[in-house]
Amino acid sequence: MGMAVTQSSISSMLTASLDTQQSGLAALEQQLSSGVNYSQPSQDPAAVVQSLGISSQIGRFNQYLSNANDGLIVAKMADSTLNSAVSALQQARTVFVAAGGAGITPTSAAGLIQSLQSAYQSLLGLANTTYMGQAIFAGTSGSASAYDSAGNYLGSQSSITRTVAPAFQSPVAVTAPFGQSGASNNVFATLQTAISDLKAGNYSKVYNGDLAAFDSSMQGVLSSAATQGEMVQQLQYMQNQSTQTLQDLQAQYGGIQNVNVAQVAGEYAQAMNNYQVAMQVAASAVQPTLAKYI
């Protein structure tokens, strides 16, 4: 046998319905006034979990972007330094060629020696360029110099890297771009040999023998400069990727946190209309019980 529908039960149902609609309107008003979808985790636990996950990703990609920015400072410094070194080597090469000319005298040879010694010191300074107190071409050794005054390499073969994406490290600067200690393509060794031959009066040897070794060492620097340029491009690419990913994540986070004003305003208008209709229906059915809503 069914339960009888009484005036009291109708009143209770209508009151409960109006209470629910009032709560819904209050929630929408809170969203519109605060500009956020929820003020307490209990209002939308799923959204809270999702926003926490996105917030964590934003933190990680902010760090990746910071690493890429820092790496680019060093990479661009190394790139500029190697380009300067190539120019200095090209100027030094003219001295080797001049040594092969006719009529070289001890006096003119002294000028060539001075030019090569000046090139040597200039290149040594470039080779020992530092960032934050560490030589950029010394790898992970942490050494303040990449080469000593005799042109011996003091660094390691492991390149400095920066973590610029999940499980991805990008190298920042090449190592030993001016050649290893004792190697035939060590720039400083080839310059020292040419200086010694000029001092000994072996002018023709500078052009006919030392020049080939010097060209080989210059090619090594050119190769290092090309590799360094690729490192700059890779870091710039990763920087752009991190920036784009951050923008996407921040948009997602904002979509969860921030109110879509147009949408919520529409929902509020519809809810208010429904509430007013419900009030009219209820008022005609159980007028005495609706005093608190008026």
Secondary structure, DSSP 4 states (H G I P E B T S, - for coil): -PPP--HHHHHHHHHHHHHHHHHHHHHHHHHHHHSBS-SSGGG-HHHHHHHHHHHHHHHHHHHHHHHHHHHHHHHHHHHHHHHHHHHHHHHHHHHHHHHTSTT--HHHHHHHHHHHHHHHHHHHHHHT-EETTEETTSGGG--S-SB-TT--B-S-SSPPEEEEETTEEEE-S-S-TT--TT-TT-HHHHHHHHHHHHHTT-HHHIIIIIHHHHHHHHHHHHHHHHHHHHHHHHHHHHHHHHHHHHHHHHHHHHHHHB--HHHHHHHHHHHHHHHHHHHHHHHHH-GGGGGGG-
